Structures are given as C-alpha cells and as structure tokens.
Amino acid sequence: MEQDWIRQLPKTDLHCHLDGSMDPNTVFTLLKETGFTIDGDQLEKELMVSEDCESLEEYLKRFDLPLRCLQTEAGLKQAAFDLLKNAATENVKYLEVRFAPMSSALKGLGCKQIIESVLRGIQAAEQQWDIKASVIVCAMRHYSKAQNEQMLYCAREYLGEGVCALDLAGDEGAFPTKDFRELFQLAKRLDMPFTIHSGECGSILNVEEAINLGAKRLGHGIALSKDSNLMKQCRDKRIGIELCPTSNFQTKAVTAWEEYPLRQFLKEGLLATVNTDNRTVSNTTITKELTKLKENMGITEDEIRRLLINSIEISFAADDIKHSLIGEMGS
Ligand SMILES: [Zn+2]
C-alpha cells in the first residue's frame, strides 16, 4: 500500500550512474554481439551485489561487464534509452544520469561521439515517455589531469544542450579531492556547475574541500554528519546532499539505520535528497529507496515530500523544468 503511494508520486533521481543502471537484458544482448555468452543467472550475479555485500571493492566489480557494453555508440544509446524507460515506469519525471565519457573510449570512440550517443538515447526515450533527463559527466579520480580536462572541454560544448554538470567519481581514499583543485577551477572558469562524490566512506576532508571548491552538491556526503560547522556551511550555501541509502549500506559507508544521517540532515535544514546511485548493481528504484526509509526510519509523508521538493530545488535542471516539476508535486 505504502509502496503504491510512493510509486505514484512524481519523483526525481539526481544520482544515478549509467553503467550501474543497465538493463540486464540489454547487457546480455550486447555481450552476445561481441561473442561473449553468459547464462542469465550468472549474469545477474555479475551485475548485482547480494544483500551481504562485503565492501566497496566487491561493489565496484559489478561494473566490469556493463562497461564492456558501453564501448559502442549503439550500446551507449541503448543504455540511456533503457534507463529512462525503466525509471518512467515508477513515475520518475526527471533524471540526471551520470557517466564517465572516457571510460567508453577504450575501443576508439571519441568524447563527442560518446556524449552524443547517450544524448540520442535520452532524446528517443523522452519522445516516448513522460520523463526528462540530463547528463552529468564524471571526471575520474584515477585518470590523468589531461584526460579529465579534455573531457571537460568537450562536455562543456553540450552544456544546456543535454549536459548539465560535472562530477568527480572513483576512489576517494586513494585520490583525495584536493588533488583536483585545478580541474574545478577550470570548471568554474567555464561556468560548468559541479557536484563531487564526497565523504562517501568517511573522509570529512574531502567534504570540506568540495565545499571550498564551490560544489553545488555533494555525492553521498555521509561524513558531513560528523561536523556541525560544515553542515551549517552547506545549509547557508544551499549545497544539496545526494544520499543513496541502499548503496551506502552495501559499500559499508554506514552499517546501522541509527547511524544513517538522513533525518539529522533534514533537521539541520539541509537540502538532503534520496537517489538510487546504481539501479541495477543495487537492484533498486527511487520507490524502493523511499519505502525502505519509511520501513526502517519511519520517515513521514511530509518528509518524503520534503525530500522530493529538495531534489527539484537542487537539480541542475533549467528553471522552466523545475517549475513544472514543482507544479506536478502540488497536484
Ligand atoms: Zn555515485
């Protein structure tokens, strides 16, 4: 019953990785085209983490097969198309899909071809279903400065034309955010807004750095709950927090619901939101995430509406889209 109510609400998903959200049937078909066959049950194990996922490392292994499928224009287009189609079935009205363009350049595709393929998939889906989407391009922590900067220059040409922002993803522990100051200074000069994966598994320094660099949003931001001064800064600067509950438990960013900072963030007046991170890897949807929060933390209908409105407010969508999303929430 609750799930029905949540399913029917107009929703958004602002933190959703393309490679971690591929439809298993598409992965199966695309792998087969490359001559790689795998049976359905085994494929499921390769794509999804189990309930007892041990670590972030185990979690990250689930991206190997999807990335093999994202090396062609057809694969990229189909992945984006499927994602919107699947999200539309749970009444997601607006989705920001993120991916690292240069992770799709392993077999010779250029950055423009990669971005345009994803945009074509989005456009085709937008014509068929009542959903809108934009792309957040991810720089990767383990990529060279030149690779990340070249990607940023390329993606900037599509800002407002399908691309809405920059992100930084990858291993936060091994490659701290302070090493990327120049990249984000360049993003600022180019007027490219950005979110940064920050404080997913513990580092408050990365959260502080992201705030100082001018991030509009923090990916996960779990560590923020340890620092009241930084929480105040986030509130005053209206920095959005992209929480992804199922993923946060699977990667061991948190281990108990009592520690989950969602309600604390809401009480502090922060613009906290709920997102999927990886729909396939975590076997989740926005409906499942909100239902889980209701069952485990007892979040109320008012809190759910607050989270959804926060999500519209902090999205990188154009103002006209934000207004129409807010309008749909009220109806
Ligand atoms: Zn993420």
Boltz pocket constraint, residues with backbone or C-beta under 6 A from the ligand:
constraints:
  - pocket:
      binder: B
      contacts: [[A, 15], [A, 17], [A, 169], [A, 197], [A, 219], [A, 277]]
      max_distance: 6.0
